[in-house]
């Protein structure tokens, strides 16, 4: 069972797009195979983007669906932002 709102280390595919290409969760590297959806909102002057992705922890493992949430720091460029793994649909 996945933890609710657990911090993860995400690597974006390219600077500027923010699209995740891989992430580390509980010491395991997951490679994003496909971006399923992207949604964004602004809460309290803070950008919030959720990427729904299909990712796998290796060739032997099938893909699973994950929601990766990014909150930009306030003000932008300072610490306080970060990535969180959400329950799918959360």
Chimera marker file (.cmm) of the C-alpha trace (Angstrom):
<marker_set name="trace">
<marker id="1" x="0.000" y="0.000" z="0.000" r="1" g="1" b="0" radius="0.5"/>
<marker id="2" x="1.383" y="3.423" z="-0.930" r="1" g="1" b="0" radius="0.5"/>
<marker id="3" x="2.069" y="6.042" z="1.670" r="1" g="1" b="0" radius="0.5"/>
<marker id="4" x="-0.024" y="9.170" z="1.489" r="1" g="1" b="0" radius="0.5"/>
<marker id="5" x="1.929" y="12.258" z="0.489" r="1" g="1" b="0" radius="0.5"/>
<marker id="6" x="5.402" y="10.775" z="0.834" r="1" g="1" b="0" radius="0.5"/>
<marker id="7" x="8.322" y="12.921" z="-0.334" r="1" g="1" b="0" radius="0.5"/>
<marker id="8" x="10.211" y="11.626" z="-3.377" r="1" g="1" b="0" radius="0.5"/>
<marker id="9" x="13.311" y="12.686" z="-5.305" r="1" g="1" b="0" radius="0.5"/>
<marker id="10" x="12.272" y="13.484" z="-8.904" r="1" g="1" b="0" radius="0.5"/>
<marker id="11" x="14.463" y="14.209" z="-11.920" r="1" g="1" b="0" radius="0.5"/>
<marker id="12" x="12.833" y="16.361" z="-14.590" r="1" g="1" b="0" radius="0.5"/>
<marker id="13" x="13.330" y="15.413" z="-18.232" r="1" g="1" b="0" radius="0.5"/>
<marker id="14" x="14.474" y="18.910" z="-19.184" r="1" g="1" b="0" radius="0.5"/>
<marker id="15" x="14.782" y="22.243" z="-17.478" r="1" g="1" b="0" radius="0.5"/>
<marker id="16" x="11.768" y="24.392" z="-18.166" r="1" g="1" b="0" radius="0.5"/>
<marker id="17" x="9.183" y="21.691" z="-18.844" r="1" g="1" b="0" radius="0.5"/>
<marker id="18" x="9.303" y="20.148" z="-15.387" r="1" g="1" b="0" radius="0.5"/>
<marker id="19" x="8.076" y="16.834" z="-16.808" r="1" g="1" b="0" radius="0.5"/>
<marker id="20" x="9.348" y="14.021" z="-14.570" r="1" g="1" b="0" radius="0.5"/>
<marker id="21" x="11.576" y="11.408" z="-16.192" r="1" g="1" b="0" radius="0.5"/>
<marker id="22" x="12.446" y="9.329" z="-13.123" r="1" g="1" b="0" radius="0.5"/>
<marker id="23" x="12.019" y="9.339" z="-9.367" r="1" g="1" b="0" radius="0.5"/>
<marker id="24" x="13.361" y="7.569" z="-6.296" r="1" g="1" b="0" radius="0.5"/>
<marker id="25" x="10.795" y="6.217" z="-3.864" r="1" g="1" b="0" radius="0.5"/>
<marker id="26" x="11.819" y="4.257" z="-0.775" r="1" g="1" b="0" radius="0.5"/>
<marker id="27" x="15.315" y="3.759" z="-2.169" r="1" g="1" b="0" radius="0.5"/>
<marker id="28" x="14.104" y="2.394" z="-5.503" r="1" g="1" b="0" radius="0.5"/>
<marker id="29" x="14.551" y="4.080" z="-8.888" r="1" g="1" b="0" radius="0.5"/>
<marker id="30" x="11.413" y="4.310" z="-11.037" r="1" g="1" b="0" radius="0.5"/>
<marker id="31" x="11.626" y="5.315" z="-14.699" r="1" g="1" b="0" radius="0.5"/>
<marker id="32" x="8.658" y="7.199" z="-16.142" r="1" g="1" b="0" radius="0.5"/>
<marker id="33" x="7.447" y="5.317" z="-19.206" r="1" g="1" b="0" radius="0.5"/>
<marker id="34" x="4.526" y="7.593" z="-20.042" r="1" g="1" b="0" radius="0.5"/>
<marker id="35" x="2.926" y="10.821" z="-18.830" r="1" g="1" b="0" radius="0.5"/>
<marker id="36" x="-0.806" y="10.154" z="-18.620" r="1" g="1" b="0" radius="0.5"/>
<marker id="37" x="-1.996" y="13.611" z="-17.522" r="1" g="1" b="0" radius="0.5"/>
<marker id="38" x="-0.916" y="16.951" z="-16.083" r="1" g="1" b="0" radius="0.5"/>
<marker id="39" x="-2.989" y="19.371" z="-14.067" r="1" g="1" b="0" radius="0.5"/>
<marker id="40" x="-2.019" y="22.609" z="-12.383" r="1" g="1" b="0" radius="0.5"/>
<marker id="41" x="-3.530" y="25.006" z="-9.870" r="1" g="1" b="0" radius="0.5"/>
<marker id="42" x="-2.449" y="28.023" z="-7.867" r="1" g="1" b="0" radius="0.5"/>
<marker id="43" x="-2.948" y="27.809" z="-4.147" r="1" g="1" b="0" radius="0.5"/>
<marker id="44" x="-1.949" y="30.688" z="-1.899" r="1" g="1" b="0" radius="0.5"/>
<marker id="45" x="0.251" y="32.191" z="-4.643" r="1" g="1" b="0" radius="0.5"/>
<marker id="46" x="2.038" y="28.844" z="-4.890" r="1" g="1" b="0" radius="0.5"/>
<marker id="47" x="2.169" y="26.924" z="-8.167" r="1" g="1" b="0" radius="0.5"/>
<marker id="48" x="1.020" y="23.325" z="-7.767" r="1" g="1" b="0" radius="0.5"/>
<marker id="49" x="1.348" y="20.783" z="-10.583" r="1" g="1" b="0" radius="0.5"/>
<marker id="50" x="0.344" y="17.117" z="-10.485" r="1" g="1" b="0" radius="0.5"/>
<marker id="51" x="1.721" y="14.718" z="-13.078" r="1" g="1" b="0" radius="0.5"/>
<marker id="52" x="0.007" y="11.343" z="-13.478" r="1" g="1" b="0" radius="0.5"/>
<marker id="53" x="2.616" y="8.947" z="-14.822" r="1" g="1" b="0" radius="0.5"/>
<marker id="54" x="3.113" y="5.286" z="-15.583" r="1" g="1" b="0" radius="0.5"/>
<marker id="55" x="6.467" y="4.149" z="-14.243" r="1" g="1" b="0" radius="0.5"/>
<marker id="56" x="8.372" y="0.944" z="-13.592" r="1" g="1" b="0" radius="0.5"/>
<marker id="57" x="11.223" y="-0.063" z="-11.304" r="1" g="1" b="0" radius="0.5"/>
<marker id="58" x="12.945" y="-2.082" z="-14.011" r="1" g="1" b="0" radius="0.5"/>
<marker id="59" x="12.361" y="-4.176" z="-17.080" r="1" g="1" b="0" radius="0.5"/>
<marker id="60" x="11.228" y="-7.182" z="-15.054" r="1" g="1" b="0" radius="0.5"/>
<marker id="61" x="8.518" y="-5.161" z="-13.313" r="1" g="1" b="0" radius="0.5"/>
<marker id="62" x="5.325" y="-3.955" z="-14.945" r="1" g="1" b="0" radius="0.5"/>
<marker id="63" x="4.224" y="-0.337" z="-14.947" r="1" g="1" b="0" radius="0.5"/>
<marker id="64" x="2.215" y="1.192" z="-12.149" r="1" g="1" b="0" radius="0.5"/>
<marker id="65" x="0.373" y="4.520" z="-12.093" r="1" g="1" b="0" radius="0.5"/>
<marker id="66" x="1.626" y="7.289" z="-9.811" r="1" g="1" b="0" radius="0.5"/>
<marker id="67" x="0.594" y="10.880" z="-9.099" r="1" g="1" b="0" radius="0.5"/>
<marker id="68" x="3.643" y="13.105" z="-8.578" r="1" g="1" b="0" radius="0.5"/>
<marker id="69" x="2.886" y="16.518" z="-7.090" r="1" g="1" b="0" radius="0.5"/>
<marker id="70" x="5.228" y="19.494" z="-7.354" r="1" g="1" b="0" radius="0.5"/>
<marker id="71" x="4.805" y="22.632" z="-5.269" r="1" g="1" b="0" radius="0.5"/>
<marker id="72" x="6.972" y="25.581" z="-6.193" r="1" g="1" b="0" radius="0.5"/>
<marker id="73" x="8.703" y="27.365" z="-3.325" r="1" g="1" b="0" radius="0.5"/>
<marker id="74" x="7.473" y="30.797" z="-2.278" r="1" g="1" b="0" radius="0.5"/>
<marker id="75" x="8.930" y="33.066" z="-3.440" r="1" g="1" b="0" radius="0.5"/>
<marker id="76" x="9.918" y="31.097" z="-6.531" r="1" g="1" b="0" radius="0.5"/>
<marker id="77" x="13.570" y="30.124" z="-6.488" r="1" g="1" b="0" radius="0.5"/>
<marker id="78" x="13.890" y="29.655" z="-2.737" r="1" g="1" b="0" radius="0.5"/>
<marker id="79" x="13.691" y="26.479" z="-0.695" r="1" g="1" b="0" radius="0.5"/>
<marker id="80" x="10.356" y="25.147" z="0.497" r="1" g="1" b="0" radius="0.5"/>
<marker id="81" x="9.090" y="23.509" z="-2.671" r="1" g="1" b="0" radius="0.5"/>
<marker id="82" x="9.356" y="19.888" z="-3.578" r="1" g="1" b="0" radius="0.5"/>
<marker id="83" x="7.919" y="16.679" z="-4.949" r="1" g="1" b="0" radius="0.5"/>
<marker id="84" x="5.434" y="14.407" z="-3.216" r="1" g="1" b="0" radius="0.5"/>
<marker id="85" x="4.009" y="11.020" z="-4.177" r="1" g="1" b="0" radius="0.5"/>
<marker id="86" x="0.224" y="11.095" z="-3.837" r="1" g="1" b="0" radius="0.5"/>
<marker id="87" x="-2.228" y="8.238" z="-3.795" r="1" g="1" b="0" radius="0.5"/>
<marker id="88" x="-3.586" y="7.862" z="-7.344" r="1" g="1" b="0" radius="0.5"/>
<marker id="89" x="-6.626" y="10.087" z="-7.638" r="1" g="1" b="0" radius="0.5"/>
<marker id="90" x="-5.504" y="12.078" z="-4.566" r="1" g="1" b="0" radius="0.5"/>
<link id1="1" id2="2" r="1" g="1" b="0" radius="0.2"/>
<link id1="2" id2="3" r="1" g="1" b="0" radius="0.2"/>
<link id1="3" id2="4" r="1" g="1" b="0" radius="0.2"/>
<link id1="4" id2="5" r="1" g="1" b="0" radius="0.2"/>
<link id1="5" id2="6" r="1" g="1" b="0" radius="0.2"/>
<link id1="6" id2="7" r="1" g="1" b="0" radius="0.2"/>
<link id1="7" id2="8" r="1" g="1" b="0" radius="0.2"/>
<link id1="8" id2="9" r="1" g="1" b="0" radius="0.2"/>
<link id1="9" id2="10" r="1" g="1" b="0" radius="0.2"/>
<link id1="10" id2="11" r="1" g="1" b="0" radius="0.2"/>
<link id1="11" id2="12" r="1" g="1" b="0" radius="0.2"/>
<link id1="12" id2="13" r="1" g="1" b="0" radius="0.2"/>
<link id1="13" id2="14" r="1" g="1" b="0" radius="0.2"/>
<link id1="14" id2="15" r="1" g="1" b="0" radius="0.2"/>
<link id1="15" id2="16" r="1" g="1" b="0" radius="0.2"/>
<link id1="16" id2="17" r="1" g="1" b="0" radius="0.2"/>
<link id1="17" id2="18" r="1" g="1" b="0" radius="0.2"/>
<link id1="18" id2="19" r="1" g="1" b="0" radius="0.2"/>
<link id1="19" id2="20" r="1" g="1" b="0" radius="0.2"/>
<link id1="20" id2="21" r="1" g="1" b="0" radius="0.2"/>
<link id1="21" id2="22" r="1" g="1" b="0" radius="0.2"/>
<link id1="22" id2="23" r="1" g="1" b="0" radius="0.2"/>
<link id1="23" id2="24" r="1" g="1" b="0" radius="0.2"/>
<link id1="24" id2="25" r="1" g="1" b="0" radius="0.2"/>
<link id1="25" id2="26" r="1" g="1" b="0" radius="0.2"/>
<link id1="26" id2="27" r="1" g="1" b="0" radius="0.2"/>
<link id1="27" id2="28" r="1" g="1" b="0" radius="0.2"/>
<link id1="28" id2="29" r="1" g="1" b="0" radius="0.2"/>
<link id1="29" id2="30" r="1" g="1" b="0" radius="0.2"/>
<link id1="30" id2="31" r="1" g="1" b="0" radius="0.2"/>
<link id1="31" id2="32" r="1" g="1" b="0" radius="0.2"/>
<link id1="32" id2="33" r="1" g="1" b="0" radius="0.2"/>
<link id1="33" id2="34" r="1" g="1" b="0" radius="0.2"/>
<link id1="34" id2="35" r="1" g="1" b="0" radius="0.2"/>
<link id1="35" id2="36" r="1" g="1" b="0" radius="0.2"/>
<link id1="36" id2="37" r="1" g="1" b="0" radius="0.2"/>
<link id1="37" id2="38" r="1" g="1" b="0" radius="0.2"/>
<link id1="38" id2="39" r="1" g="1" b="0" radius="0.2"/>
<link id1="39" id2="40" r="1" g="1" b="0" radius="0.2"/>
<link id1="40" id2="41" r="1" g="1" b="0" radius="0.2"/>
<link id1="41" id2="42" r="1" g="1" b="0" radius="0.2"/>
<link id1="42" id2="43" r="1" g="1" b="0" radius="0.2"/>
<link id1="43" id2="44" r="1" g="1" b="0" radius="0.2"/>
<link id1="44" id2="45" r="1" g="1" b="0" radius="0.2"/>
<link id1="45" id2="46" r="1" g="1" b="0" radius="0.2"/>
<link id1="46" id2="47" r="1" g="1" b="0" radius="0.2"/>
<link id1="47" id2="48" r="1" g="1" b="0" radius="0.2"/>
<link id1="48" id2="49" r="1" g="1" b="0" radius="0.2"/>
<link id1="49" id2="50" r="1" g="1" b="0" radius="0.2"/>
<link id1="50" id2="51" r="1" g="1" b="0" radius="0.2"/>
<link id1="51" id2="52" r="1" g="1" b="0" radius="0.2"/>
<link id1="52" id2="53" r="1" g="1" b="0" radius="0.2"/>
<link id1="53" id2="54" r="1" g="1" b="0" radius="0.2"/>
<link id1="54" id2="55" r="1" g="1" b="0" radius="0.2"/>
<link id1="55" id2="56" r="1" g="1" b="0" radius="0.2"/>
<link id1="56" id2="57" r="1" g="1" b="0" radius="0.2"/>
<link id1="57" id2="58" r="1" g="1" b="0" radius="0.2"/>
<link id1="58" id2="59" r="1" g="1" b="0" radius="0.2"/>
<link id1="59" id2="60" r="1" g="1" b="0" radius="0.2"/>
<link id1="60" id2="61" r="1" g="1" b="0" radius="0.2"/>
<link id1="61" id2="62" r="1" g="1" b="0" radius="0.2"/>
<link id1="62" id2="63" r="1" g="1" b="0" radius="0.2"/>
<link id1="63" id2="64" r="1" g="1" b="0" radius="0.2"/>
<link id1="64" id2="65" r="1" g="1" b="0" radius="0.2"/>
<link id1="65" id2="66" r="1" g="1" b="0" radius="0.2"/>
<link id1="66" id2="67" r="1" g="1" b="0" radius="0.2"/>
<link id1="67" id2="68" r="1" g="1" b="0" radius="0.2"/>
<link id1="68" id2="69" r="1" g="1" b="0" radius="0.2"/>
<link id1="69" id2="70" r="1" g="1" b="0" radius="0.2"/>
<link id1="70" id2="71" r="1" g="1" b="0" radius="0.2"/>
<link id1="71" id2="72" r="1" g="1" b="0" radius="0.2"/>
<link id1="72" id2="73" r="1" g="1" b="0" radius="0.2"/>
<link id1="73" id2="74" r="1" g="1" b="0" radius="0.2"/>
<link id1="74" id2="75" r="1" g="1" b="0" radius="0.2"/>
<link id1="75" id2="76" r="1" g="1" b="0" radius="0.2"/>
<link id1="76" id2="77" r="1" g="1" b="0" radius="0.2"/>
<link id1="77" id2="78" r="1" g="1" b="0" radius="0.2"/>
<link id1="78" id2="79" r="1" g="1" b="0" radius="0.2"/>
<link id1="79" id2="80" r="1" g="1" b="0" radius="0.2"/>
<link id1="80" id2="81" r="1" g="1" b="0" radius="0.2"/>
<link id1="81" id2="82" r="1" g="1" b="0" radius="0.2"/>
<link id1="82" id2="83" r="1" g="1" b="0" radius="0.2"/>
<link id1="83" id2="84" r="1" g="1" b="0" radius="0.2"/>
<link id1="84" id2="85" r="1" g="1" b="0" radius="0.2"/>
<link id1="85" id2="86" r="1" g="1" b="0" radius="0.2"/>
<link id1="86" id2="87" r="1" g="1" b="0" radius="0.2"/>
<link id1="87" id2="88" r="1" g="1" b="0" radius="0.2"/>
<link id1="88" id2="89" r="1" g="1" b="0" radius="0.2"/>
<link id1="89" id2="90" r="1" g="1" b="0" radius="0.2"/>
</marker_set>
